[in-house]
Every structure is written in C-alpha cells, then in structure tokens.
Amino acid sequence: MASLDEKLSVLIVEDDEATRNMLVKTVASRFPDVTFLTAADGRTGLEFFKLDSPDLIITDIAMPFMDGICMAAEIKSLNPDAVIIAVTAYTDTKDLLEAIEIGIDHYLLKPLSINKLFALIDKVITSKTDLSSRRRSEEALRLSELRHQSELRLANEQLERRVHERTTELEAAVRDMEAFSYSVSHDLRAPLRHINSFGAMLVEDYGEDLPAPARAYLASIGAASSRMGTLIDHLLELSRVIRAEIKPIPVNLSELAVSVLGMLQETEPDRRVEFSVEDSVTVSGDQFLMRQLLENLLGNAWKYTSKRASAHIEFGRMKVPGQEAIFVKDDGAGFDMAYKDNLFEVFQRLHGEEFEGLGIGLATAQRIIQRHCGNIWAEAEVEKGATFYFTLP
C-alpha cells in the first residue's frame, strides 16, 4: 500500500445509501487516514467538489437530478486533472464511450472488485505523493534560488563597497603621491641648490687656500648632489608616468625611434653604432609616453653597448607565440636571466659601477606599458646582448 504524507480526501457519490456507506466503510478499512465526503446525487457531488476539491471522486453513473457522466463532465471542466472512478452495474457501451470522452480515469463494474478499487486508490495516493514530493522539490529549488540571489546581491553589495573603499584609498594614495612629487620638486631641490651654490662659492672664494684633499672633498660633494638631482628628476618622471592621463592616438614608433637614436648619436658622435629601424611600426598610444618609453629602452641599449668598439641596435616587430611584439635589441653587455625578476624593479640594477644608472628607467618603461594594458619582458645572455619585447593592445 502506498504511503501518503498528506491526508487523501475522497468524494463518494452514490444514490443508494447502503452502497454509499459500504464504500466508505470498505475504503476506510484499508485507508484509515482518508477523509470522506458523500453525496446522494451528481448535483450535490458537484457542489461538494466546488467547495472542497477532493483528491478522488468515486461515483455511480445512474443517479437522480444529475447522473455521474454529467457530474464528471462538469468536474473535468473545472479541473481537468481531477481523478474520477466511475462505478456502475451497467455495461452500456454508450456510457463507457462517454466516460472515456469526458476523461473519466477509471471504470469499475458492479459487483465491485475491492482489490481493483484498492489498487486504483493506491495509484492515486502514489500520484499525490509524487506530486507533493515534486512540489516540495520545486519549492526547495525556488528557496535555494532566492537564497542564491540574496547571497549574490549581498556579494555584489560587498564588492561595490570594497571597490568604493579601494577607490577612496587609491585616490588618497594618488594625492599622497602628488604631495610627494611636490615635496621632491620643491623641498628637496632647494637644499640641493644650496649645497651646490655654497660649494661653488667655497671653491671660488677660498679655492686657492684650500688643501688638495679639501678640494677633492668638495668635488665629491658636488658630484653626489648632482647625482641626487638626477635621481629626483627620474623619480618625478616615474611619478608623472603613473599619474599621466592617457590620450591614445596613432603613433609611428619607427619615426620616434629614429629621432631618439639620432639624439643619442649626437651626445656621443665618436661612437660607432649601427642602427636598424623597421619602417611603419605604428601603435595606438599616448604620444608623450611612447616617446618616453623608447627613450628609456633605446637609451638602455645605447648605454650597455658603450663598451663595444662597434655596436648594433635594432628596432622592429616580430611574431612571438600567439601575438606580435615590438622589440629593441642590442649586442651589448646583456645580463644573467637568473635575475630577470628584478629587471623592472625601482632601484634594482643588474650591473656594477661600470655602467651609469639609477635603476629607474626600465621601471618607468614597464609602468608606461602597464598604463597601456600591455606586457613587457626581456631575454638576454651575458656579453651577448639583450632584447626587450613589448606588446600593446
């Protein structure tokens, strides 16, 4: 026997009172938890159905006022899913066809087979149990979706709050950076100017009276302050790169590379350096920052080929796995790839005092590429040169 979490309600419509009572008693003996409604004719049975919507209707066919066929037709018009069992002593084919046409689910003949009736009720209970289980699953799914939506909404709110907090922190950091830049450009420059000025005055006014070691000390002070001034200039340059507003336009990098290399050659006209620049390498980027990028990368190549009697610097494009990259290549000092992770860090240098530098140029180049949502990396071998690659969207 099928089990049922919720009580089954049964409407029995039978004009014979003894038969009606017998049906109630018989069904109750097998299904004690069933709730019964009884009616003596189809019209009363229809009213009960409208009021209580029972799970199962067991009805006779031949009854006064409204027969079982008419009542079943009305019930099906109200609820096509209503389960109806027709019980009759007649085997009239016309009644059977009408019952099928109306949609009566089952048809039992008198004398009634109790086992068949119980089997049909078991099916109804199973169907109702399955329906209840499905509804519970659907409700659980609905509640789960509501919880998920609520959690997602909460996560979005938390994310928006974090983004707002981080944005506020970033704005504060930018303001701090701007304040630092102002301090560097004004507060630190003034003491340097004083050091240089008083040092120059000391040499000019008392130079002849100073012993040689003292003059050497003053020269070292001047060189150090000059180096610090250069460091301040580079820090300001890095700060401007981080804060600069990007104004992308088509930029011919080949023309910029020729201009930068020409400027470098003018600074040291006696150096023998061969240049190779590919034509029409054009990107979308900020004109000012793109020039600064090439000044740093080509200047880097120029510096690290300075120990060569003759050198070669190349600028162009090439295919790398999955994309096209722009490169600056030289045949200079190179570097050990074991230290490549330090290459773009501020103040990190891979060479000693034999090459001038402060360790800011490549860091600035990386920031420029990052501001343009690109990527930059390098490959090198000691004493065999280096190649810097970068990609731009």
TIVEX-287789 format. One line per field, with one value per residue (C-alpha): residue number from 1; x, y, z; chain. Coordinates in Angstrom, 3 decimals, always signed. Example, Ala and Ser with C-alpha at 12.3 -4.5 7.8 and 13.67 -1.06 7.14 Angstrom:
REM residues 2
num <- (1;2)
X <- (+12.300;+13.670)
Y <- (-4.500;-1.060)
Z <- (+7.800;+7.140)
chaine <- (A;A)
This chain:
REM residues 393
num <- (1;2;3;4;5;6;7;8;9;10;11;12;13;14;15;16;17;18;19;20;21;22;23;24;25;26;27;28;29;30;31;32;33;34;35;36;37;38;39;40;41;42;43;44;45;46;47;48;49;50;51;52;53;54;55;56;57;58;59;60;61;62;63;64;65;66;67;68;69;70;71;72;73;74;75;76;77;78;79;80;81;82;83;84;85;86;87;88;89;90;91;92;93;94;95;96;97;98;99;100;101;102;103;104;105;106;107;108;109;110;111;112;113;114;115;116;117;118;119;120;121;122;123;124;125;126;127;128;129;130;131;132;133;134;135;136;137;138;139;140;141;142;143;144;145;146;147;148;149;150;151;152;153;154;155;156;157;158;159;160;161;162;163;164;165;166;167;168;169;170;171;172;173;174;175;176;177;178;179;180;181;182;183;184;185;186;187;188;189;190;191;192;193;194;195;196;197;198;199;200;201;202;203;204;205;206;207;208;209;210;211;212;213;214;215;216;217;218;219;220;221;222;223;224;225;226;227;228;229;230;231;232;233;234;235;236;237;238;239;240;241;242;243;244;245;246;247;248;249;250;251;252;253;254;255;256;257;258;259;260;261;262;263;264;265;266;267;268;269;270;271;272;273;274;275;276;277;278;279;280;281;282;283;284;285;286;287;288;289;290;291;292;293;294;295;296;297;298;299;300;301;302;303;304;305;306;307;308;309;310;311;312;313;314;315;316;317;318;319;320;321;322;323;324;325;326;327;328;329;330;331;332;333;334;335;336;337;338;339;340;341;342;343;344;345;346;347;348;349;350;351;352;353;354;355;356;357;358;359;360;361;362;363;364;365;366;367;368;369;370;371;372;373;374;375;376;377;378;379;380;381;382;383;384;385;386;387;388;389;390;391;392;393)
X <- (+0.000;+1.317;+2.005;+0.934;+2.379;-0.821;-4.355;-6.258;-9.770;-12.348;-15.797;-18.229;-21.338;-23.925;-27.740;-28.088;-27.351;-26.388;-23.948;-22.591;-21.995;-20.476;-18.000;-16.981;-16.515;-14.587;-12.178;-11.680;-10.752;-7.766;-7.007;-7.866;-6.399;-8.728;-11.160;-14.595;-17.291;-20.530;-23.330;-26.567;-26.696;-24.492;-25.679;-24.744;-21.479;-20.615;-21.245;-19.030;-16.299;-16.518;-16.235;-13.532;-11.692;-11.247;-8.327;-10.518;-14.155;-15.844;-19.209;-22.153;-23.464;-27.251;-28.463;-31.352;-31.106;-27.665;-26.096;-22.449;-21.499;-22.842;-21.281;-17.920;-18.123;-18.694;-15.875;-13.443;-14.368;-13.403;-10.283;-9.067;-6.659;-9.409;-9.260;-12.652;-13.549;-16.940;-18.701;-21.852;-23.869;-24.482;-22.280;-23.829;-21.252;-22.652;-21.886;-18.383;-17.662;-18.997;-16.848;-13.756;-14.618;-15.127;-11.819;-13.029;-9.867;-11.197;-14.355;-15.361;-18.348;-20.586;-20.354;-17.286;-13.844;-12.458;-8.895;-9.205;-10.655;-7.813;-5.258;-6.722;-6.695;-3.063;-2.265;-3.978;-2.021;+1.237;+0.440;-0.428;+2.747;+4.849;+3.141;+3.738;+7.367;+7.798;+6.215;+8.479;+11.484;+10.335;+9.778;+13.190;+14.712;+12.851;+14.039;+17.571;+17.459;+16.138;+18.958;+21.451;+20.084;+20.187;+23.764;+24.730;+23.127;+24.928;+28.223;+27.703;+26.965;+30.096;+32.122;+30.793;+31.622;+35.142;+35.609;+34.451;+36.821;+39.723;+38.931;+38.933;+42.243;+43.676;+42.567;+44.219;+47.382;+47.387;+47.021;+49.907;+51.959;+51.192;+52.169;+55.377;+56.091;+55.602;+57.891;+60.542;+60.360;+60.463;+61.531;+64.353;+65.604;+66.108;+68.688;+70.480;+70.698;+72.126;+74.708;+75.798;+75.802;+77.764;+80.162;+80.801;+81.228;+83.691;+85.796;+85.606;+86.440;+88.802;+89.867;+93.497;+93.731;+92.210;+94.463;+94.127;+92.176;+89.603;+89.153;+88.691;+86.032;+84.180;+84.319;+82.801;+80.062;+79.255;+79.161;+76.909;+74.483;+74.422;+73.633;+70.880;+69.426;+69.362;+67.683;+64.996;+64.400;+63.913;+61.579;+59.471;+59.452;+58.195;+55.547;+54.335;+54.049;+51.870;+49.594;+49.531;+46.214;+46.414;+45.436;+45.717;+46.333;+48.074;+51.818;+54.547;+57.151;+59.608;+59.817;+60.207;+62.954;+64.921;+64.575;+65.721;+68.674;+69.721;+69.657;+71.764;+74.295;+74.593;+75.507;+78.452;+79.286;+82.525;+80.784;+80.445;+76.892;+74.893;+71.137;+68.384;+64.854;+61.881;+59.565;+55.970;+55.744;+52.549;+50.542;+47.702;+49.086;+49.921;+52.429;+54.392;+54.583;+55.513;+58.463;+59.483;+59.239;+61.598;+63.987;+64.303;+64.596;+66.884;+68.852;+69.299;+70.629;+72.904;+74.332;+75.027;+76.747;+79.098;+81.993;+81.903;+84.254;+81.328;+77.756;+74.420;+70.960;+67.807;+64.154;+61.266;+58.449;+58.385;+55.971;+56.064;+53.756;+50.179;+50.869;+53.029;+55.617;+57.731;+61.378;+64.566;+67.661;+71.346;+74.607;+75.927;+76.659;+73.415;+72.544;+72.068;+68.457;+68.537;+67.928;+65.240;+62.562;+64.464;+64.773;+61.800;+62.011;+62.813;+66.480;+67.352;+70.441;+71.988;+75.370;+78.016;+79.520;+80.982;+77.661;+75.972;+72.359;+69.907;+67.645;+64.559;+64.480;+63.209;+60.739;+59.352;+59.159;+57.169;+54.743;+54.148;+53.338;+51.076;+49.226;+48.501;+47.304;+50.255;+53.073;+56.874;+59.643;+63.278;+65.670;+69.425;+72.759;+75.818;+78.118;+75.859;+73.278;+69.653;+66.274;+63.319;+59.885;+56.611;+53.033;+50.221;+46.510)
Y <- (+0.000;+3.411;+5.883;+9.495;+12.440;+14.472;+13.117;+11.866;+13.291;+11.126;+12.138;+9.203;+9.956;+7.144;+7.394;+4.120;+4.861;+1.280;+1.070;+4.516;+3.550;+0.229;+2.037;+4.403;+1.528;-0.605;+2.159;+3.265;-0.293;-0.179;+3.548;+4.750;+8.236;+9.092;+11.986;+11.235;+13.381;+11.714;+12.801;+11.121;+12.621;+14.289;+17.827;+17.605;+15.887;+18.773;+21.346;+19.397;+19.306;+23.064;+23.638;+21.095;+19.932;+16.303;+14.242;+11.380;+11.070;+7.636;+7.954;+5.905;+6.704;+6.320;+8.852;+11.317;+15.081;+14.755;+11.466;+10.566;+11.288;+14.865;+15.493;+14.159;+16.410;+19.483;+18.485;+17.972;+21.378;+22.864;+20.767;+18.547;+16.820;+15.642;+11.834;+10.123;+6.436;+5.503;+2.540;+1.113;-2.080;-1.361;-2.313;+0.115;+0.811;+4.334;+5.138;+3.734;+5.829;+8.961;+8.265;+7.904;+11.052;+13.102;+11.902;+9.701;+7.967;+4.528;+2.486;-0.346;-2.662;-3.899;-6.218;-4.212;-5.830;-4.464;-5.334;-3.395;-0.423;-0.555;-0.797;+2.335;+4.220;+3.179;+4.722;+7.948;+8.020;+7.368;+10.101;+12.557;+11.629;+12.126;+15.457;+16.567;+15.476;+17.330;+20.453;+20.261;+19.880;+22.816;+24.889;+23.880;+24.821;+28.132;+28.885;+27.865;+30.227;+33.002;+32.361;+32.306;+35.567;+37.088;+35.898;+37.153;+40.514;+40.696;+39.716;+42.411;+44.980;+43.942;+44.059;+47.516;+48.618;+47.209;+48.830;+52.132;+51.715;+50.761;+53.650;+56.005;+54.528;+54.831;+58.450;+59.120;+57.367;+59.473;+62.618;+61.426;+60.770;+64.225;+65.712;+63.678;+64.868;+68.447;+67.857;+66.273;+69.007;+71.881;+70.942;+68.601;+70.682;+73.764;+72.125;+70.714;+74.147;+75.467;+72.674;+73.304;+77.088;+77.151;+74.540;+76.627;+79.792;+77.986;+76.887;+80.310;+82.363;+80.070;+77.523;+78.599;+78.466;+75.001;+71.962;+69.414;+66.903;+69.572;+70.452;+66.743;+66.518;+69.475;+67.827;+64.651;+66.700;+68.356;+65.017;+63.455;+66.377;+66.272;+62.554;+63.208;+65.879;+63.341;+60.833;+63.371;+64.070;+60.352;+59.904;+62.797;+61.226;+57.931;+59.808;+61.650;+58.351;+56.863;+59.931;+60.958;+60.936;+58.558;+60.200;+57.425;+58.347;+56.517;+56.802;+55.935;+54.303;+53.965;+57.743;+58.154;+55.503;+57.273;+60.567;+59.091;+57.233;+60.407;+62.321;+59.607;+59.693;+63.462;+63.090;+60.806;+61.446;+59.434;+56.156;+53.576;+52.218;+50.686;+51.280;+49.138;+50.533;+48.804;+51.180;+51.988;+50.346;+52.093;+51.637;+53.329;+55.064;+58.289;+60.241;+61.635;+58.321;+56.359;+58.652;+58.308;+54.517;+54.458;+56.916;+54.514;+51.288;+52.663;+54.622;+51.353;+49.673;+52.639;+52.517;+48.777;+48.738;+51.558;+49.182;+47.795;+49.158;+48.892;+48.035;+47.268;+48.374;+47.122;+48.181;+46.326;+43.813;+40.044;+37.190;+35.641;+32.772;+33.928;+37.595;+40.231;+42.017;+45.120;+44.767;+46.690;+44.524;+45.193;+43.248;+44.783;+43.546;+41.577;+40.162;+36.910;+35.668;+34.314;+37.896;+38.783;+39.180;+42.207;+43.839;+46.220;+46.969;+50.510;+50.968;+47.394;+47.232;+44.099;+45.722;+47.450;+50.903;+50.256;+51.468;+54.626;+54.447;+54.677;+51.675;+53.716;+53.748;+50.188;+50.549;+53.626;+51.705;+48.939;+51.423;+53.012;+49.619;+48.722;+52.028;+50.988;+47.495;+45.824;+43.494;+43.829;+41.283;+40.681;+37.953;+38.207;+36.449;+37.814;+39.623;+38.668;+41.411;+41.803;+42.031;+43.835;+42.903;+44.707;+44.280;+46.797;+46.117)
Z <- (+0.000;-0.957;+1.861;+1.919;+3.818;+3.448;+4.049;+0.995;+0.541;-1.264;-2.529;-2.864;-4.957;-4.780;-4.636;-2.710;+0.935;+1.843;-1.057;-0.215;+3.430;+2.388;+0.104;+2.903;+5.351;+2.835;+1.786;+5.406;+6.432;+4.082;+4.188;+7.707;+7.180;+4.299;+4.717;+3.211;+1.613;+0.482;-1.811;-2.920;-6.430;-9.031;-8.319;-4.625;-5.531;-7.899;-5.159;-2.744;-5.370;-5.886;-2.137;-1.156;-4.339;-3.156;-4.467;-5.718;-6.820;-6.782;-8.480;-9.626;-13.124;-12.864;-10.266;-9.901;-10.636;-12.305;-13.350;-12.868;-16.508;-16.393;-12.990;-14.224;-17.277;-15.058;-12.711;-15.617;-16.975;-13.591;-13.090;-15.949;-13.523;-11.173;-10.706;-11.195;-10.798;-12.280;-10.607;-12.209;-12.546;-16.220;-19.149;-21.552;-24.276;-24.690;-21.028;-21.398;-24.503;-22.824;-19.770;-21.955;-23.919;-20.756;-19.362;-16.516;-15.380;-14.414;-14.928;-12.498;-12.806;-10.014;-8.179;-7.267;-7.109;-3.834;-4.803;-8.048;-6.166;-3.635;-6.435;-8.083;-4.771;-4.265;-7.666;-6.656;-3.389;-5.244;-7.749;-4.964;-3.063;-6.180;-6.818;-3.230;-3.446;-6.733;-5.292;-2.261;-4.554;-6.647;-3.513;-2.175;-5.525;-5.509;-1.980;-2.947;-5.920;-3.687;-1.223;-4.072;-5.449;-1.974;-1.438;-4.897;-4.213;-0.865;-2.529;-5.175;-2.482;-0.583;-3.799;-4.629;-1.096;-1.373;-4.781;-3.312;-0.357;-2.617;-4.946;-1.992;-0.819;-4.335;-4.602;-1.251;-2.447;-5.619;-3.528;-1.343;-4.483;-5.797;-2.436;-2.527;-6.059;-4.952;-1.985;-4.207;-6.816;-4.331;-0.805;-1.835;-4.728;-2.559;-0.205;-3.250;-4.784;-1.515;-1.365;-4.943;-4.506;-1.271;-2.602;-5.712;-3.596;-1.335;-4.303;-5.941;-2.837;-0.973;-3.541;-3.639;+0.152;+0.450;+0.597;-2.186;-0.080;+0.782;-2.874;-3.600;-0.886;-2.402;-5.821;-4.323;-2.655;-5.976;-7.828;-5.164;-5.184;-8.974;-8.825;-6.300;-8.591;-11.424;-9.111;-8.198;-11.902;-12.587;-9.627;-10.861;-14.303;-12.833;-10.829;-13.942;-15.816;-13.065;-12.892;-16.560;-18.394;-21.349;-24.660;-27.253;-30.883;-33.760;-33.018;-35.523;-33.282;-36.176;-36.563;-32.788;-32.715;-35.494;-33.599;-30.271;-31.823;-33.636;-30.356;-28.670;-31.501;-31.141;-27.462;-28.397;-32.058;-31.891;-31.074;-33.853;-33.599;-36.448;-36.291;-37.861;-37.654;-39.273;-41.154;-40.207;-36.803;-35.673;-32.464;-30.615;-27.538;-25.788;-27.905;-24.946;-23.067;-26.207;-26.776;-23.139;-23.491;-26.482;-24.844;-21.910;-23.958;-26.686;-24.072;-22.191;-25.352;-26.036;-22.504;-22.390;-25.788;-24.771;-24.072;-27.639;-30.276;-32.662;-31.719;-33.300;-32.058;-33.776;-33.513;-35.176;-34.962;-34.756;-34.078;-30.633;-29.555;-30.047;-30.808;-32.455;-30.314;-30.809;-29.793;-29.040;-29.486;-28.810;-28.780;-25.565;-22.071;-21.644;-18.222;-16.360;-16.836;-13.287;-12.167;-14.693;-11.960;-10.632;-14.043;-13.798;-10.065;-8.949;-7.930;-8.947;-11.172;-12.689;-13.361;-11.268;-11.420;-14.878;-16.284;-15.055;-13.971;-11.098;-11.769;-12.668;-16.495;-17.004;-14.123;-15.897;-19.189;-17.505;-15.938;-19.352;-20.886;-17.960;-18.300;-21.905;-20.780;-22.477;-21.459;-21.424;-20.895;-21.840;-22.943;-22.650;-22.316;-20.563;-23.033;-25.934;-25.692;-24.651;-26.368;-24.792;-26.103;-25.515;-26.701;-26.862;-27.437)
chaine <- (A;A;A;A;A;A;A;A;A;A;A;A;A;A;A;A;A;A;A;A;A;A;A;A;A;A;A;A;A;A;A;A;A;A;A;A;A;A;A;A;A;A;A;A;A;A;A;A;A;A;A;A;A;A;A;A;A;A;A;A;A;A;A;A;A;A;A;A;A;A;A;A;A;A;A;A;A;A;A;A;A;A;A;A;A;A;A;A;A;A;A;A;A;A;A;A;A;A;A;A;A;A;A;A;A;A;A;A;A;A;A;A;A;A;A;A;A;A;A;A;A;A;A;A;A;A;A;A;A;A;A;A;A;A;A;A;A;A;A;A;A;A;A;A;A;A;A;A;A;A;A;A;A;A;A;A;A;A;A;A;A;A;A;A;A;A;A;A;A;A;A;A;A;A;A;A;A;A;A;A;A;A;A;A;A;A;A;A;A;A;A;A;A;A;A;A;A;A;A;A;A;A;A;A;A;A;A;A;A;A;A;A;A;A;A;A;A;A;A;A;A;A;A;A;A;A;A;A;A;A;A;A;A;A;A;A;A;A;A;A;A;A;A;A;A;A;A;A;A;A;A;A;A;A;A;A;A;A;A;A;A;A;A;A;A;A;A;A;A;A;A;A;A;A;A;A;A;A;A;A;A;A;A;A;A;A;A;A;A;A;A;A;A;A;A;A;A;A;A;A;A;A;A;A;A;A;A;A;A;A;A;A;A;A;A;A;A;A;A;A;A;A;A;A;A;A;A;A;A;A;A;A;A;A;A;A;A;A;A;A;A;A;A;A;A;A;A;A;A;A;A;A;A;A;A;A;A;A;A;A;A;A;A;A;A;A;A;A;A;A;A;A;A;A;A;A;A;A;A;A;A;A;A;A;A;A;A;A;A;A;A;A;A)
